[in-house]
């Protein structure tokens, strides 16, 4: 079977239809994401990371505004992991000034995430969206 999770999507337990639907949707999203990642170019992978990063930054900002510390910390941790991954993939030898500028941008995003205030998180989300827009422009060329 090409997608092992497909078998799990079809199984249902009579006592927990709601749980099964949630689990089935989670498996479907996982399979879909795995397929997108497997067929993506390096540029598309970076775009996928920036898309997720901006979602997490907005979630952290919203959680900060709503005083939901656990949700904010969870989103912050995930966003930091993405930033660390993006930063570690920079090739400073070949990337020159662009790699240096991105490294500084990632350091700024980290600092804003660690500050944790709603305004710092909003600023980080805006900056990440601007970088993502630049990546999209590069992809169109």
N, C-alpha and C positions, 0 to 999 in steps of 0.2 A: 504494500500500500504506500503510495508516494507521501502521504501526510499521516503519520501515526496518530495525530490528534483527531483526525476525522472520525476514527472509530469511537473515540470518547465523546465526540459531538452528538453521536446518534444514541448513546446510552442515556436512559433516564431512570431515575429512582422515583417510584410513585409517591413517596412521602415528602419529597423536597423539590417540587417543580421549579420554584423560584430560584433555589440554589443551583439547580441544574442549568437553567437558562443563563445565569450569571457565569457559571463555570464554562459553559459552552461558548459564550461570547468571549471570555478571556482566552480560551484555547484558539478560537478563530482568529482573534487579533494577533495572538502569538505566531500562529502559522502564517498569517498574512505579512506580519513584520519580518519574519524569517525569510520569506520569499522575496520581499522587497530588498532586504539587505544582501541576500545572495546574488541578486541580479544588478545591484547598484554599482555605478562607477565610484571612484574615490571622491569625486566632486559631489555626487548625489549622497554619499554617506555623510559627508560634512554637512550638507544641507539638512539631512534627517536629524543629525545631532543638534544643529542650531534650532530646528523646529521644536524639538523636545526641550531644549534648553529654555527657549522663550516661554513655552508652556509652564515649565517648572518655576521660572522666575515670576511669572504672573500669579501662579498658585501661591508661592511664598509671600508675595506682596499682599494678596488677598487675605491670606491667613494672618499676616501681621496686622492688617487693618481690622480683622475680626477677633484679634487677640487669641488665636488658636495656635499656641506655641508648638504643640506636637506636630500639627500639619505643616507649620512653617519650617520646623527643623527637618522634617522628612523631605520636603521639597528642596530645601537648601542642601542637604547632603547629596541628593541625586544631581542637583545642578552642579555642585562642586566636582562630583565625579566626572561629569561631562566636560567641564572646563579643564580639569586635570588631563583628561584624555586628549582633548584638542591641543592643549599646550605641549604635551609630551610628543605629539606628532609633528610639531614644527621642525623643519629642517633649516637650522640657522645658517649652515654653510652655503646652501643653495638658495635659500629664501631671502637672504640679505635684509634690506630695510623692511620689507613686508613682514617677514617672520619676526623681526624685532618689534614692529608696531603691534602685531597680533599678540606677542608675548606680553607687552605692556597692557594691552586691552584685557587680556585674560587675568593679569594681576589686579587690575582695577575691578573687574567683575568679582574676583575672589574677595577683595576687600569690602566691596559693597554687600556681598552675601553675608560675610562674617559680621558686618555691622548689624544687619538684621532689621533695621527700621523700615517701615513701609516706604518712606521716601527714598532710601538707598536702594531698596529692592525695585522700586518703580524706575529709578535711574538705570539700574542694571538691566532691567527688561528692555528699556528703550535702547540702550547701547547694543544689546545682543540682537535686537530687531534690525538695527542699522547695519551691523556686520552681516547679518543674514541677507539683507537686501543687497549688499555689495556682492556677496557670493552668488546670489541669483543672477545679478547682472553679468558676472563673469561667465556663468553657465550659458547665457544666451549668445555669447560671442562665438 
